[in-house]
Amino acid sequence: MNIQKTNKDITVKLTRQEKALKVKLHSFYLTHVKNEGIPTESLRKLYENQIKAIIRKAIEDSYFTGTDLIEKEVKQIDPRKIFFISGTDIQNIQDITEQMNNVFWTTTGKLHMREQEFVLTLDKELVRKRQFDTEAAYIAIAALMIFKGFNNSVISKTRQVVNQNVR
C-alpha cells in the first residue's frame, strides 16, 4: 500500500465533496434564508426536507469513499473478503444526516439572527451589524459533514473486517 498516494487520492475526493456541499449549502442560504423576515424555525419547516436530501447525499458520498478505501486495502490482503452495506451503515448515514441537519439549522439561525441586528452609530443612526462571512461558515460545516461521514464509515468497516476475522 502506498500511503502517500492513498492519502492524496482520499484528500482530493473529500475536498471535492466538501466544495460541492459548501456551494449547495451557501447557495441555499443566499437564495432561501438571507434577508427573509421570518424566523429560522419557520424556514426550517419549509425547507428541511430539501436540506436533508442535500446533506444525506453528501454524507453517503463521503461514507462510500471511506468504505471503498477499506475494501480496496483489505481485498489486497484477502480477495475472499466480502463487503456489504449493512443495516448499521444505513443507520449510521441516517444518524449523521440528522445530526448534521441540526448543525446546519443552528448555524443558519445564528447567521440569520445576525443579519437582523442593528447598532446605533455615534450619529444616532441605526445600521446593520457587519455580517459574518457566511461562506466561511459553510466551508466549516461542509468539512465537518464530509469528515463525519468518512470517519464513521472507516470505523464501521474496520469493525466489520475485525468481526469477520473473529468468526
HUTA-V270446 format. One record per residue. N is the residue number from 0. RES is the residue in three letters. SS is DSSP state (@ for helix, = for strand, . for the rest). OMEGA is omega as a letter, one per 40 degrees, with the letter a starting at -180 (none if undefined). Layout:
# HUTA-V270446
n:N res:RES ss:SS omega:OMEGA
n:N res:RES ss:SS omega:OMEGA
This chain:
# HUTA-V270446
n:0 res:MET ss:. omega:i
n:1 res:ASN ss:. omega:a
n:2 res:ILE ss:@ omega:a
n:3 res:GLN ss:@ omega:a
n:4 res:LYS ss:@ omega:i
n:5 res:THR ss:@ omega:i
n:6 res:ASN ss:@ omega:a
n:7 res:LYS ss:@ omega:i
n:8 res:ASP ss:@ omega:a
n:9 res:ILE ss:@ omega:i
n:10 res:THR ss:@ omega:i
n:11 res:VAL ss:@ omega:a
n:12 res:LYS ss:@ omega:a
n:13 res:LEU ss:@ omega:i
n:14 res:THR ss:@ omega:i
n:15 res:ARG ss:@ omega:i
n:16 res:GLN ss:@ omega:i
n:17 res:GLU ss:@ omega:a
n:18 res:LYS ss:@ omega:a
n:19 res:ALA ss:@ omega:i
n:20 res:LEU ss:@ omega:i
n:21 res:LYS ss:@ omega:a
n:22 res:VAL ss:@ omega:a
n:23 res:LYS ss:@ omega:a
n:24 res:LEU ss:@ omega:a
n:25 res:HIS ss:@ omega:i
n:26 res:SER ss:@ omega:i
n:27 res:PHE ss:@ omega:a
n:28 res:TYR ss:@ omega:a
n:29 res:LEU ss:@ omega:a
n:30 res:THR ss:@ omega:a
n:31 res:HIS ss:@ omega:a
n:32 res:VAL ss:@ omega:a
n:33 res:LYS ss:. omega:i
n:34 res:ASN ss:. omega:i
n:35 res:GLU ss:. omega:a
n:36 res:GLY ss:. omega:a
n:37 res:ILE ss:. omega:a
n:38 res:PRO ss:. omega:a
n:39 res:THR ss:@ omega:a
n:40 res:GLU ss:@ omega:i
n:41 res:SER ss:@ omega:i
n:42 res:LEU ss:@ omega:i
n:43 res:ARG ss:@ omega:i
n:44 res:LYS ss:@ omega:a
n:45 res:LEU ss:@ omega:a
n:46 res:TYR ss:@ omega:a
n:47 res:GLU ss:@ omega:a
n:48 res:ASN ss:@ omega:i
n:49 res:GLN ss:@ omega:i
n:50 res:ILE ss:@ omega:i
n:51 res:LYS ss:@ omega:i
n:52 res:ALA ss:@ omega:i
n:53 res:ILE ss:@ omega:a
n:54 res:ILE ss:@ omega:a
n:55 res:ARG ss:@ omega:i
n:56 res:LYS ss:@ omega:i
n:57 res:ALA ss:@ omega:i
n:58 res:ILE ss:@ omega:i
n:59 res:GLU ss:@ omega:a
n:60 res:ASP ss:@ omega:a
n:61 res:SER ss:@ omega:i
n:62 res:TYR ss:@ omega:a
n:63 res:PHE ss:@ omega:i
n:64 res:THR ss:@ omega:i
n:65 res:GLY ss:@ omega:i
n:66 res:THR ss:@ omega:i
n:67 res:ASP ss:@ omega:i
n:68 res:LEU ss:@ omega:a
n:69 res:ILE ss:@ omega:a
n:70 res:GLU ss:@ omega:a
n:71 res:LYS ss:@ omega:a
n:72 res:GLU ss:@ omega:a
n:73 res:VAL ss:@ omega:a
n:74 res:LYS ss:@ omega:i
n:75 res:GLN ss:@ omega:i
n:76 res:ILE ss:@ omega:a
n:77 res:ASP ss:. omega:a
n:78 res:PRO ss:. omega:a
n:79 res:ARG ss:. omega:a
n:80 res:LYS ss:. omega:a
n:81 res:ILE ss:. omega:i
n:82 res:PHE ss:. omega:i
n:83 res:PHE ss:. omega:i
n:84 res:ILE ss:. omega:a
n:85 res:SER ss:. omega:i
n:86 res:GLY ss:@ omega:i
n:87 res:THR ss:@ omega:i
n:88 res:ASP ss:@ omega:a
n:89 res:ILE ss:@ omega:i
n:90 res:GLN ss:@ omega:i
n:91 res:ASN ss:@ omega:a
n:92 res:ILE ss:@ omega:i
n:93 res:GLN ss:@ omega:a
n:94 res:ASP ss:@ omega:i
n:95 res:ILE ss:@ omega:i
n:96 res:THR ss:@ omega:i
n:97 res:GLU ss:@ omega:a
n:98 res:GLN ss:@ omega:a
n:99 res:MET ss:@ omega:i
n:100 res:ASN ss:@ omega:i
n:101 res:ASN ss:@ omega:i
n:102 res:VAL ss:@ omega:i
n:103 res:PHE ss:@ omega:a
n:104 res:TRP ss:@ omega:i
n:105 res:THR ss:@ omega:i
n:106 res:THR ss:@ omega:i
n:107 res:THR ss:@ omega:i
n:108 res:GLY ss:@ omega:i
n:109 res:LYS ss:@ omega:i
n:110 res:LEU ss:@ omega:a
n:111 res:HIS ss:@ omega:i
n:112 res:MET ss:@ omega:a
n:113 res:ARG ss:@ omega:a
n:114 res:GLU ss:@ omega:a
n:115 res:GLN ss:. omega:a
n:116 res:GLU ss:. omega:i
n:117 res:PHE ss:= omega:i
n:118 res:VAL ss:= omega:i
n:119 res:LEU ss:= omega:i
n:120 res:THR ss:. omega:i
n:121 res:LEU ss:. omega:i
n:122 res:ASP ss:. omega:a
n:123 res:LYS ss:. omega:i
n:124 res:GLU ss:. omega:i
n:125 res:LEU ss:= omega:i
n:126 res:VAL ss:= omega:i
n:127 res:ARG ss:= omega:i
n:128 res:LYS ss:. omega:i
n:129 res:ARG ss:. omega:a
n:130 res:GLN ss:. omega:i
n:131 res:PHE ss:. omega:i
n:132 res:ASP ss:. omega:a
n:133 res:THR ss:@ omega:i
n:134 res:GLU ss:@ omega:i
n:135 res:ALA ss:@ omega:i
n:136 res:ALA ss:@ omega:a
n:137 res:TYR ss:@ omega:i
n:138 res:ILE ss:@ omega:a
n:139 res:ALA ss:@ omega:i
n:140 res:ILE ss:@ omega:a
n:141 res:ALA ss:@ omega:i
n:142 res:ALA ss:@ omega:i
n:143 res:LEU ss:@ omega:a
n:144 res:MET ss:@ omega:a
n:145 res:ILE ss:@ omega:i
n:146 res:PHE ss:@ omega:a
n:147 res:LYS ss:@ omega:i
n:148 res:GLY ss:@ omega:a
n:149 res:PHE ss:@ omega:a
n:150 res:ASN ss:@ omega:a
n:151 res:ASN ss:@ omega:a
n:152 res:SER ss:@ omega:i
n:153 res:VAL ss:@ omega:i
n:154 res:ILE ss:@ omega:a
n:155 res:SER ss:@ omega:a
n:156 res:LYS ss:@ omega:i
n:157 res:THR ss:@ omega:i
n:158 res:ARG ss:@ omega:a
n:159 res:GLN ss:@ omega:i
n:160 res:VAL ss:@ omega:i
n:161 res:VAL ss:@ omega:i
n:162 res:ASN ss:@ omega:i
n:163 res:GLN ss:@ omega:a
n:164 res:ASN ss:@ omega:a
n:165 res:VAL ss:@ omega:a
n:166 res:ARG ss:. omega:none
